[in-house]
């Protein structure tokens, strides 16, 4: 970004307008939205094999099955913490090359906090439900939504809302709301999704493929918008 002296011709209103225009241009140049979405989308897709291989399934003679998704806990806490660290570093380095500041640190902190919340919730559930089988019955709808919200893909959306606020990025806000609707209301990740003939691992993997793909498609869109803006 280049800056040139502004002449308002002694008009305070024009000077204020010029200052606001410059501040808006600075906010645009501070944004690296597509980087955050690429990193989070890649982390989501790379996590599928860990969830698949780390899932234990025990089926009974009556056709009922019990499963435990230990792979989620083995992979996601460290992966998300590393992801938010990478995003913060990319934002800071890009801001320095452009001679600008960045407000990405609060986003990284929120990402780390949501990672801790997700980990604590899943550990508590893995300890509580096996000793309280009566709670293994189908959860009410609000319980299903809450379960998806504290999952890694739900926590990603919560942190993206914070990034949208820090960047004052209406496009990212709308994308994140659509992403949360997809994750929380459309894709039933807690029960698996897909044809009944598929294995349980595959039925759990498909929603993760969709959510990871959505993040990568969003990254492509924001990258294309940034390229058009800098031409």
C-alpha positions in Angstrom: 0.0 0.0 0.0 1.3 3.5 -0.8 0.4 6.7 0.9 0.4 10.3 -0.5 -0.2 13.6 1.2 -3.9 14.5 1.2 -5.1 17.9 0.6 -8.5 18.7 1.9 -8.5 22.3 0.7 -9.4 23.6 4.1 -12.7 21.6 4.1 -13.0 19.7 7.5 -15.7 17.4 6.1 -13.5 16.5 3.1 -10.5 15.9 5.5 -12.6 13.7 7.7 -13.8 11.8 4.6 -10.2 11.3 3.4 -9.1 10.0 6.8 -12.0 7.6 6.9 -11.2 6.4 3.4 -7.5 5.9 4.4 -8.5 4.0 7.5 -10.8 1.7 5.5 -8.0 1.0 3.0 -5.7 0.1 5.9 -8.2 -2.3 7.3 -8.5 -3.9 3.8 -4.7 -4.3 3.6 -4.6 -5.8 7.1 -6.9 -8.7 6.1 -5.5 -12.1 5.4 -8.8 -13.9 5.6 -8.0 -16.5 3.0 -4.9 -17.6 4.9 -6.9 -18.4 8.0 -9.5 -20.3 6.0 -6.8 -22.3 4.1 -5.1 -23.3 7.3 -8.3 -24.3 9.1 -9.7 -26.1 6.0 -6.4 -28.1 5.7 -6.4 -29.0 9.4 -10.0 -30.2 9.1 -9.3 -32.5 6.1 -6.0 -33.8 7.6 -7.9 -34.7 10.8 -10.1 -37.2 9.0 -7.6 -40.1 9.0 -6.9 -39.5 12.7 -10.6 -39.7 13.5 -11.1 -42.7 11.2 -8.2 -44.8 12.5 -8.7 -43.7 16.1 -12.4 -44.6 16.3 -13.2 -47.9 18.0 -16.5 -49.5 17.1 -18.2 -52.4 19.0 -21.3 -53.9 17.5 -23.7 -56.2 19.4 -25.6 -59.2 18.0 -28.8 -57.1 18.1 -27.3 -54.7 15.5 -26.6 -51.9 17.9 -23.1 -50.4 18.0 -21.1 -48.4 20.5 -18.2 -46.2 19.4 -15.5 -44.0 20.9 -13.8 -41.3 18.8 -10.4 -41.2 20.6 -8.7 -40.0 17.5 -10.4 -36.6 17.8 -8.7 -36.0 21.2 -5.4 -37.3 19.9 -5.3 -34.9 17.0 -7.4 -31.8 17.3 -6.1 -30.0 20.4 -2.5 -29.8 19.2 -3.6 -29.3 15.6 -5.8 -26.3 16.4 -3.2 -24.7 18.7 -0.6 -25.0 15.9 -3.1 -23.8 13.3 -3.9 -20.6 15.3 -0.2 -20.0 15.8 0.5 -20.4 12.1 -2.3 -18.0 11.3 -1.0 -15.4 13.7 2.5 -15.6 12.4 1.3 -15.2 8.8 -0.8 -12.2 9.7 2.1 -10.5 11.6 4.7 -11.2 8.9 2.4 -9.9 6.1 1.5 -6.8 8.1 5.2 -6.0 8.7 6.0 -6.3 5.0 3.2 -3.8 4.3 4.2 -1.5 7.0 1.0 -2.0 8.9 -0.1 -3.3 12.3 -2.4 -6.2 12.9 -5.1 -7.2 15.5 -4.8 -11.0 15.0 -3.5 -11.8 18.5 -7.0 -11.6 20.1 -8.2 -14.0 17.5 -5.4 -16.4 18.2 -6.2 -16.2 21.9 -9.9 -16.9 21.3 -8.9 -19.8 19.1 -6.7 -21.3 21.9 -9.5 -20.8 24.5 -12.1 -22.5 22.3 -9.6 -25.4 21.8 -9.4 -25.8 25.6 -13.2 -25.6 25.9 -13.6 -28.3 23.2 -11.0 -30.6 24.7 -12.5 -30.2 28.2 -16.0 -30.9 26.9 -15.0 -34.1 25.0 -12.9 -35.4 27.9 -15.8 -34.8 30.3 -18.2 -36.6 27.9 -15.9 -39.6 27.5 -15.7 -40.0 31.2 -19.3 -39.3 32.0 -21.4 -41.2 29.4 -19.9 -44.7 29.8 -20.8 -44.7 33.5 -24.2 -43.2 32.9 -25.7 -45.2 30.0 -29.1 -43.7 30.5 -27.8 -40.6 28.8 -26.8 -42.6 25.8 -30.3 -42.4 24.5 -31.0 -40.0 21.6 -30.4 -36.4 22.7 -33.0 -33.7 22.3 -32.4 -31.4 19.3 -30.8 -28.6 21.4 -28.5 -31.2 22.8 -27.4 -32.3 19.4 -26.8 -28.6 18.4 -24.7 -28.0 21.5 -22.8 -31.2 20.9 -21.9 -30.0 17.4 -21.0 -26.5 18.7 -18.3 -27.8 21.1 -16.9 -30.1 18.4 -13.7 -28.8 16.7 -15.5 -27.7 13.5 -18.0 -25.8 15.6 -15.3 -24.1 17.6 -13.6 -23.0 14.4 -16.8 -21.1 13.5 -16.9 -19.4 16.8 -13.3 -18.2 16.5 -14.0 -17.0 12.9 -16.8 -14.7 14.3 -14.2 -13.0 16.4 -11.9 -12.6 13.4 -14.7 -11.1 11.4 -15.3 -8.6 14.2 -11.6 -7.7 14.5 -11.3 -7.2 10.7 -14.7 -5.5 10.5 -15.2 -7.9 7.7 -18.9 -8.2 6.6 -18.0 -10.8 4.0 -16.3 -13.1 6.6 -19.2 -12.6 9.0 -21.8 -13.7 6.4 -19.5 -16.7 5.4 -19.0 -17.7 9.0 -22.8 -17.6 9.8 -23.4 -19.8 6.7 -20.7 -22.1 7.8 -22.2 -22.4 11.3 -25.6 -23.2 9.9 -24.0 -25.9 7.7 -22.1 -27.4 10.6 -24.7 -27.1 13.4 -28.0 -27.6 11.6 -27.3 -29.4 8.2 -24.5 -31.9 8.9 -25.4 -34.2 11.8 -21.8 -35.0 12.7 -22.5 -36.6 16.0 -24.5 -39.5 14.5 -22.8 -39.9 11.2 -24.1 -38.8 7.8 -24.4 -40.8 4.6 -25.9 -44.0 3.2 -26.8 -46.6 5.8 -24.7 -49.2 4.0 -21.5 -47.2 4.6 -19.2 -48.0 7.5 -19.5 -45.9 10.6 -16.1 -44.3 10.0 -17.1 -43.3 6.5 -20.4 -41.8 7.7 -18.5 -39.6 10.2 -15.9 -38.6 7.6 -18.3 -37.3 5.0 -19.4 -34.2 7.1 -15.8 -33.4 7.9 -15.0 -33.5 4.1 -17.9 -31.1 3.5 -16.9 -28.7 6.3 -13.2 -28.7 5.3 -14.2 -28.2 1.7 -16.4 -25.3 2.6 -13.5 -23.6 4.4 -11.2 -24.1 1.4 -13.9 -22.8 -1.0 -14.3 -19.7 1.2 -10.5 -19.2 1.1 -10.6 -19.3 -2.7 -13.3 -16.7 -2.8 -11.6 -14.3 -0.3 -8.2 -14.8 -2.1 -9.8 -13.9 -5.5 -11.5 -10.8 -3.9 -8.1 -9.7 -2.5 -6.4 -10.1 -5.9 -9.1 -8.0 -7.6 -8.7 -5.3 -4.9 -4.9 -5.0 -5.4 -5.0 -4.8 -9.1 
